[in-house]
């Protein structure tokens, strides 16, 4: 749907404090179990303590062989020192294979839970493992070349940390989203990254938008889960300058997306670590409309025509209603000069209003008794899209449209503003899963005078009810579309 779309800004703020919490793991006992824990199954014992015992033994053995090598060198026994060094290297390899991977997985899980501002990449893990091996070998062999390699690798880690930290300093972000976003249609977003540093530029900056997810955390840890959406990537931002990118974001589903902050990250310069910095922003609720589709051909044959008859109401038709004295703000084009000359005062013509084409679109949001929740959810989403298509179709044809989404409906309206108001309601509507006696919307009540009036508005009903369950008075009153 191509139209002019204004941009609304997301204003950046200050860096927020980080709420850190600890996950608590609890194990529940069955009602018939006893709290005795002195007798354990061997497999259960190994699964619980086997890895810890094995890792502890390997580390202690490695330290013992390292001390043995050191004492052998001091006692002047090179053969024993060489054997101890070889044994130490073997234990280092075993620790690297059997102990380091589980510890790395636990560390990654802990980092993800505590949301630390630094994350180790797979390349960084490999580099740290090599660094540990080199350090252990240098300590055992006292080789100057190994100590030199270790110092260079350690300085590389420090340079990586310092360069990334400096690159993320004094950065501000702002983003502009379109006022009207449709599901499944690319939306143009403008992202501006400003570098406030006096001398140093910033490199390799990834900008992500953050917002709370629907996932509920534990009430004890008070954890807030966030969804992140990648916005743009800036390779280079000069000092005291700004860089802007225009990107296309795709929102697959209707609804609302809350943006309340940004996350800046970089892997500069070596890619061993991913440093993060979070910025707060003014909350922006982005409403994603359902995308209208072309309507079916039979809807073009509805027996309603705009301006078919003239009414006795004031309006902008072509039939004369009356002559009256001129009043301020009257259109000068409506002055009747002949009548003005006859009565010697300004006289204007008023015209009748034509009966406009009026359509009431009703989306049944209640769960039918013979459908499961998942099937009804799929049909309801299809109904929301069809209702949006009908609203757009009839408004484009100049009709006045009223939309009812399981409620009493709203007033009639026309034009683009009314179209966007209807689309916004459809973007946020939810199906009614409450069990109970099924009831039809109020527009189809047999006691509703609007439904019984012969000149009432034409109704279109979209429902997930099964065929044959529609009462006769609804068939006589409305055009029914089964979902």
C-alpha positions in Angstrom: 0.0 0.0 0.0 1.9 3.0 -1.3 1.3 6.3 0.4 3.2 9.1 1.9 4.4 8.0 5.3 5.7 10.4 7.9 8.5 9.3 10.2 8.2 9.3 14.0 11.5 9.5 16.0 12.7 7.2 18.7 14.6 9.6 21.0 17.7 8.1 22.6 18.4 8.5 26.3 21.1 7.7 28.9 22.6 4.4 29.5 20.3 2.5 32.0 21.4 0.6 35.0 21.5 -3.1 34.6 19.3 -5.3 36.8 21.1 -8.4 37.6 19.6 -11.5 39.2 20.4 -15.1 39.9 18.4 -18.0 38.6 17.3 -20.4 41.3 16.9 -24.0 40.5 14.6 -26.1 42.7 13.8 -29.8 42.7 10.4 -31.0 43.9 9.8 -34.4 45.5 6.8 -36.5 44.7 4.2 -37.0 47.4 5.2 -40.6 48.0 8.9 -40.0 48.1 11.1 -39.7 51.2 13.8 -37.2 51.8 16.4 -39.9 52.3 19.4 -39.2 49.9 22.1 -41.5 51.3 21.6 -44.2 48.7 22.1 -43.1 45.1 22.0 -45.1 41.9 25.5 -45.4 40.3 24.4 -43.8 37.0 22.8 -40.9 38.9 25.9 -40.5 41.0 28.1 -40.3 37.8 25.8 -37.9 36.0 25.8 -35.6 39.0 29.4 -35.8 40.3 31.3 -37.7 37.6 32.3 -34.7 35.5 33.2 -32.6 38.6 35.3 -35.4 40.1 37.1 -36.1 36.8 37.8 -32.4 36.2 39.1 -32.0 39.7 41.4 -35.0 39.4 42.8 -33.9 36.1 43.5 -30.3 37.4 45.2 -31.7 40.6 47.2 -34.1 38.5 48.4 -31.4 36.2 49.4 -29.2 39.1 51.2 -32.2 40.7 53.2 -32.9 37.5 54.0 -29.2 37.2 55.4 -29.1 40.7 57.3 -32.3 40.1 58.9 -30.8 37.0 59.9 -27.7 38.9 61.5 -29.6 41.7 63.3 -31.9 39.2 64.8 -28.9 37.5 66.0 -27.5 40.8 67.5 -30.8 41.8 69.4 -31.0 38.5 67.6 -34.1 37.1 66.8 -33.1 33.4 65.4 -36.5 32.5 62.9 -36.4 35.3 62.1 -32.8 34.4 61.5 -33.7 30.8 59.2 -36.6 31.7 57.3 -34.3 34.1 56.9 -31.7 31.4 55.5 -34.3 28.9 53.1 -35.5 31.5 52.0 -32.0 32.2 51.3 -31.4 28.6 49.2 -34.6 28.4 47.2 -33.5 31.4 46.7 -30.0 29.7 45.4 -31.7 26.6 43.0 -33.9 28.6 41.8 -30.8 30.5 41.2 -29.0 27.2 39.2 -31.9 25.8 37.2 -33.0 28.9 37.0 -30.0 31.2 37.0 -26.9 29.2 34.0 -27.5 26.9 31.5 -28.0 29.8 32.9 -25.0 31.6 32.7 -22.9 28.5 29.0 -23.9 28.0 28.2 -23.1 31.6 30.0 -19.7 31.3 28.1 -18.9 28.1 24.8 -19.7 29.8 25.7 -17.6 32.8 26.8 -14.7 30.6 23.4 -14.9 28.8 21.5 -14.9 32.0 23.4 -12.0 33.7 23.5 -9.9 30.5 27.1 -8.9 30.9 28.5 -6.2 28.6 31.0 -8.6 27.0 30.5 -11.9 25.1 33.2 -14.3 24.1 33.0 -15.4 20.4 34.0 -18.9 19.2 37.2 -17.4 17.9 37.8 -15.9 21.3 37.3 -19.3 23.0 39.9 -20.9 20.7 42.3 -18.0 21.4 41.9 -18.3 25.2 42.4 -22.1 25.0 45.6 -21.6 23.1 46.7 -18.9 25.5 46.2 -21.2 28.5 48.2 -24.0 26.8 51.1 -21.6 25.9 51.1 -20.2 29.5 51.2 -23.7 31.0 54.0 -24.8 28.6 56.0 -21.6 29.3 55.7 -22.1 33.0 56.8 -25.7 32.9 59.6 -25.4 30.4 60.8 -21.9 31.3 61.3 -21.2 27.6 61.9 -17.6 26.9 60.3 -17.8 23.4 57.1 -19.3 24.9 57.0 -16.5 27.5 57.4 -14.0 24.6 54.5 -15.6 22.7 52.4 -15.6 25.8 53.0 -11.9 26.5 52.1 -11.0 22.9 48.9 -13.0 23.1 48.0 -11.4 26.5 48.7 -8.0 25.2 46.4 -8.8 22.2 43.5 -9.5 24.6 44.1 -6.2 26.4 44.3 -4.2 23.1 41.1 -5.9 21.9 39.3 -4.9 25.1 40.6 -1.4 25.2 39.9 -0.7 21.5 36.3 -2.0 21.7 35.6 0.0 24.8 36.9 3.2 23.2 35.0 2.5 20.0 31.6 2.3 21.9 32.2 5.4 24.0 30.2 8.7 23.3 27.8 7.2 20.8 24.2 8.2 20.5 21.5 6.6 18.3 18.2 7.8 16.9 15.8 6.0 14.6 12.7 7.1 12.6 10.0 4.6 11.9 7.1 5.2 9.5 3.7 6.2 11.0 2.0 3.4 9.1 3.5 0.0 8.9 1.9 -3.0 7.3 2.6 -6.7 8.1 4.7 -8.4 5.5 5.5 -5.1 3.7 9.0 -3.6 4.0 9.1 -0.4 6.1 11.8 2.2 5.6 13.6 3.0 8.8 16.3 5.7 9.1 19.0 5.0 11.7 21.4 7.8 12.7 24.6 7.0 14.7 26.5 10.0 16.1 30.1 9.9 17.3 30.8 12.5 20.0 34.5 11.7 20.5 36.9 14.5 19.9 39.8 12.5 18.3 39.0 8.8 17.8 36.6 7.3 15.3 34.4 4.2 15.8 34.6 1.0 13.9 32.3 -1.9 13.2 29.2 -0.9 15.2 26.1 -3.0 15.1 22.9 -1.2 16.2 19.9 -3.3 17.5 16.6 -2.1 18.8 15.5 -3.6 22.2 12.0 -4.1 23.6 10.3 -6.3 26.2 9.1 -9.6 25.0 6.0 -11.4 26.1 7.9 -13.9 28.1 7.3 -13.7 31.8 10.3 -14.1 34.1 10.3 -15.4 37.6 8.7 -13.2 40.3 11.7 -14.0 42.6 14.4 -12.9 40.2 12.3 -10.0 38.8 13.9 -10.7 35.4 12.8 -8.8 32.3 13.2 -10.6 29.0 14.0 -8.5 25.9 13.6 -9.0 22.2 16.3 -7.6 19.9 15.9 -6.6 16.3 19.0 -5.8 14.1 18.6 -2.3 12.6 21.9 -1.5 10.9 25.7 -2.0 10.8 28.1 0.9 10.6 31.6 0.1 9.4 33.2 3.5 10.2 32.0 6.6 11.9 34.4 9.6 12.0 35.0 11.6 15.2 32.6 14.5 15.8 30.4 13.3 12.9 27.3 11.3 12.2 26.4 8.5 9.8 22.9 7.7 8.7 21.5 4.6 7.0 18.2 3.9 5.4 17.2 0.3 5.8 14.1 -1.8 5.2 12.6 -3.7 8.2 10.0 -6.4 7.7 7.4 -7.0 10.4 5.8 -10.4 9.7 2.8 -10.2 11.9 0.2 -7.6 12.9 0.3 -6.2 16.4 2.4 -3.7 18.3 6.2 -3.6 18.8 7.5 -1.6 21.7 11.0 -0.1 21.4 12.4 1.3 24.6 16.1 1.2 24.0 19.1 0.3 21.7 22.0 -2.0 22.0 25.4 -1.1 20.4 27.9 -3.9 20.0 31.3 -4.3 18.2 33.8 -7.1 17.6 36.5 -4.7 16.7 39.4 -5.2 16.3 40.1 -9.0 16.3 36.7 -10.5 16.7 37.6 -12.4 19.9 35.0 -10.6 22.0 31.7 -8.9 21.4 31.4 -5.8 23.6 27.9 -4.3 24.2 26.6 -1.0 25.4 22.9 -0.4 26.1 21.1 2.9 25.6 17.7 3.8 26.9 15.2 5.6 24.7 11.7 7.1 24.9 9.1 4.3 24.6 7.7 4.1 21.1 4.8 1.7 20.4 5.0 0.7 16.8 1.6 -0.5 15.5 1.8 -3.0 12.6 -1.4 -3.0 10.5 -2.8 -6.1 8.8 -2.0 -5.8 5.1 -5.2 -5.4 3.0 -5.6 -7.7 0.0 -7.8 -7.4 -3.1 -11.4 -8.3 -2.3 -13.5 -10.9 -4.0 -15.4 -10.1 -7.2 -18.9 -10.7 -5.7 -18.4 -7.8 -3.3 -18.4 -5.4 -6.2 -22.0 -6.4 -7.0 -23.5 -5.1 -3.7 -26.7 -3.2 -4.6 -25.6 0.1 -3.1 -24.7 3.3 -5.1 -23.2 6.5 -3.8 -25.5 9.5 -4.3 -28.5 7.5 -5.5 -31.1 9.7 -3.9 -31.2 13.2 -2.4 -32.2 13.8 1.2 -33.6 16.8 3.0 -30.3 17.4 4.9 -27.8 20.1 4.3 -24.8 18.9 2.4 -22.7 19.3 -0.7 -25.0 17.7 -3.3 -26.4 19.3 -6.5 -30.1 19.9 -5.6 -31.1 23.3 -4.1 -32.5 23.1 -0.6 -33.1 26.8 0.3 -31.9 30.4 0.1 -30.7 32.2 3.2 -28.8 35.3 4.2 -25.1 35.4 3.8 -23.1 34.5 7.0 -19.4 34.9 7.7 -17.2 32.0 6.4 -19.8 31.1 3.8 -18.3 30.1 0.4 -18.5 33.1 -2.0 -19.1 30.7 -4.8 -22.6 29.9 -3.3 -23.8 33.5 -3.5 -27.0 33.8 -5.6 -26.4 37.2 -7.3 -29.9 37.4 -8.8 -31.6 36.9 -5.4 -29.1 39.3 -3.9 -30.1 42.0 -6.4 -33.8 41.3 -5.8 -33.7 41.5 -2.0 -30.7 43.9 -1.9 -28.7 41.8 0.6 -26.2 39.0 0.1 -28.1 35.7 -0.3 -26.5 32.2 -0.6 -27.7 28.9 -1.8 -27.8 25.8 0.3 -27.8 22.3 -1.3 -29.2 19.0 -0.1 -26.9 16.1 1.0 -27.0 13.0 -1.0 -27.6 9.6 0.8 -24.1 8.2 1.1 -23.2 4.6 0.7 -22.8 3.1 4.2 -21.3 -0.2 5.0 -21.0 -1.9 8.4 -18.4 -4.6 8.7 -18.7 -7.0 11.6 -15.9 -9.4 12.6 -17.1 -12.1 14.9 -14.4 -12.5 17.5 -16.0 -15.2 19.7 -14.8 -18.8 19.8 -17.5 -21.1 18.3 -18.3 -24.1 20.5 -17.2 -26.7 17.8 -13.7 -25.3 17.1 -10.4 -25.7 19.0 -8.4 -22.6 20.0 -5.6 -23.1 17.5 -7.9 -23.6 14.5 -10.0 -20.6 15.6 -6.8 -18.4 16.0 -5.8 -19.2 12.4 -9.3 -18.4 11.1 -9.5 -15.3 13.1 -6.2 -13.9 11.7 -7.6 -14.6 8.2 -10.7 -12.7 9.2 -8.7 -9.7 10.4 -7.0 -9.5 7.0 -10.3 -9.8 5.1 -11.9 -7.2 7.3 -9.0 -4.8 6.6 -9.3 -5.5 2.9 -13.0 -4.7 3.0 -12.5 -1.5 4.9 -9.9 -0.3 2.4 -12.0 -1.3 -0.6 -15.1 0.5 0.4 -13.3 3.6 1.7 -11.5 3.8 -1.6 -14.9 3.7 -3.4 -16.1 6.7 -1.3 -18.3 4.8 1.1 -18.8 5.5 4.8 -17.6 2.5 6.8 -18.3 1.4 10.4 -16.2 -1.4 11.8 -17.3 -3.7 14.6 -14.7 -6.1 16.2 -16.8 -8.0 18.6 -18.0 -4.8 20.2 -20.8 -2.3 19.6 -19.0 -0.8 16.7 -17.9 2.7 16.0 -19.3 5.7 14.1 -19.3 5.9 10.4 -16.4 7.6 8.6 -14.6 8.0 5.3 -11.2 9.0 4.1 -7.6 8.0 4.9 -7.7 9.0 8.5 -10.7 6.8 9.2 -9.0 4.0 7.3 -5.9 4.2 9.5 -8.1 4.4 12.6 -9.8 1.1 11.6 -6.6 -0.6 10.7 -5.1 0.4 14.1 -8.1 -1.3 15.9 -7.6 -4.4 13.7 -3.9 -4.5 14.5 -4.6 -4.7 18.2 -7.8 -6.8 18.3 -7.6 -10.2 20.0 -9.8 -13.3 19.7 -12.3 -14.0 22.5 -11.5 -17.5 23.9 -13.9 -17.3 26.8 -16.1 -20.3 27.1 -19.8 -19.8 27.5 -23.0 -19.6 25.6 -22.3 -18.4 22.0 -24.0 -15.1 21.1 -24.1 -13.2 17.9 -22.9 -9.5 17.8 -25.4 -6.8 18.8 -25.8 -5.7 15.2 -27.7 -8.9 14.5 -29.9 -9.0 17.6 -33.6 -9.5 16.7 -34.5 -6.8 19.1 -32.0 -4.3 17.7 -34.0 -1.5 15.9 -31.1 -0.9 13.6 -31.3 -4.5 12.4 -35.1 -4.3 11.9 -35.1 -0.9 10.2 -35.6 -1.2 6.4 -33.3 1.7 5.7 -30.5 0.6 8.0 -26.9 0.2 6.8 -25.8 -2.8 4.8 -24.0 -5.4 6.9 -21.1 -7.7 6.1 -20.5 -10.5 8.7 -17.2 -12.4 8.9 -17.5 -15.4 11.2 -15.8 -18.7 11.9 -19.1 -20.3 12.7 -20.0 -23.5 10.8 -22.3 -23.3 7.9 -25.9 -24.0 8.9 -25.6 -22.4 12.3 -26.5 -18.8 11.1 -30.0 -17.8 12.2 -32.4 -16.8 9.3 -32.8 -13.2 10.4 -29.0 -12.7 9.9 -29.2 -14.2 6.4 -31.9 -11.8 5.6 -30.0 -8.9 7.1 -26.3 -9.4 6.1 -23.8 -10.7 3.5 -22.0 -13.6 5.4 -18.4 -14.5 4.7 -17.2 -17.8 6.3 -13.6 -17.9 7.5 
